[in-house]
């Protein structure tokens, strides 16, 4: 991921998908779903910012839905406690 980011460098905005992807990979290694969501969430936010900045509507919608889903899940899980 870092090599592809370096090869396609287009300013500081190029770091967002690299960091977002890295957080996504780390998140999927987590054993507990709540930890996974908490690690993946910031990565999705970075991807959302990147997608908006490059004008990718489908990716923006996809990331927004994922972020909303994580927020709803976190709220539901906290209510059960």
C-alpha distance (Angstrom), angle and dihedral (degrees) to the residues before:
residue distance angle dihedral
X1 . . .
X2 3.76 . .
X3 3.80 92.7 .
X4 3.80 92.2 51.1
X5 3.80 89.7 48.4
X6 3.79 90.6 51.5
X7 3.80 92.0 48.5
X8 3.80 93.3 48.7
X9 3.82 96.0 39.3
X10 3.79 111.8 160.9
X11 3.78 101.8 163.0
X12 3.78 131.5 -68.2
X13 3.81 91.2 -42.4
X14 3.82 87.1 72.2
X15 3.79 89.7 70.7
X16 3.80 93.6 63.9
X17 3.81 98.3 72.9
X18 3.81 91.8 41.1
X19 3.80 92.6 53.9
X20 3.80 91.5 40.0
X21 3.79 92.5 52.7
X22 3.79 91.7 46.4
X23 3.80 91.1 52.8
X24 3.80 89.5 48.1
X25 3.80 92.1 53.9
X26 3.80 92.1 46.5
X27 3.80 90.0 47.4
X28 3.78 92.9 55.5
X29 3.80 89.5 55.9
X30 3.81 91.1 61.3
X31 3.79 115.1 106.0
X32 3.81 96.8 -153.2
X33 3.81 117.1 66.9
X34 3.81 92.7 -140.0
X35 3.81 91.1 55.2
X36 3.78 90.2 46.9
X37 3.81 91.7 53.2
X38 3.80 92.3 47.3
X39 3.80 92.8 52.3
X40 3.81 96.1 42.2
X41 3.83 94.9 46.1
X42 3.84 97.4 72.3
X43 3.80 89.3 46.1
X44 3.79 90.5 54.3
X45 3.80 90.1 50.3
X46 3.81 89.9 53.0
X47 3.80 90.6 48.8
X48 3.82 90.2 48.5
X49 3.80 91.4 53.5
X50 3.79 90.6 47.8
X51 3.81 93.9 47.8
X52 3.79 91.9 49.7
X53 3.81 91.2 48.2
X54 3.82 93.4 52.1
X55 3.80 93.9 40.5
X56 3.80 99.3 -116.3
X57 3.80 103.3 156.3
X58 3.85 98.4 -178.2
X59 3.80 92.5 49.7
X60 3.79 91.3 45.2
X61 3.81 90.4 53.7
X62 3.80 91.7 45.5
X63 3.80 93.9 51.2
X64 3.80 92.8 43.4
X65 3.82 90.4 53.6
X66 3.81 90.7 48.6
X67 3.81 92.0 49.5
X68 3.81 92.0 48.4
X69 3.80 90.1 48.2
X70 3.80 92.1 53.0
X71 3.81 91.7 47.5
X72 3.81 92.1 50.4
X73 3.81 91.4 47.0
X74 3.82 92.2 49.6
X75 3.81 90.7 50.3
X76 3.81 92.2 49.1
X77 3.80 93.1 47.1
X78 3.80 92.4 49.9
X79 3.82 91.5 50.5
X80 3.81 89.7 56.2
X81 3.81 90.7 58.5
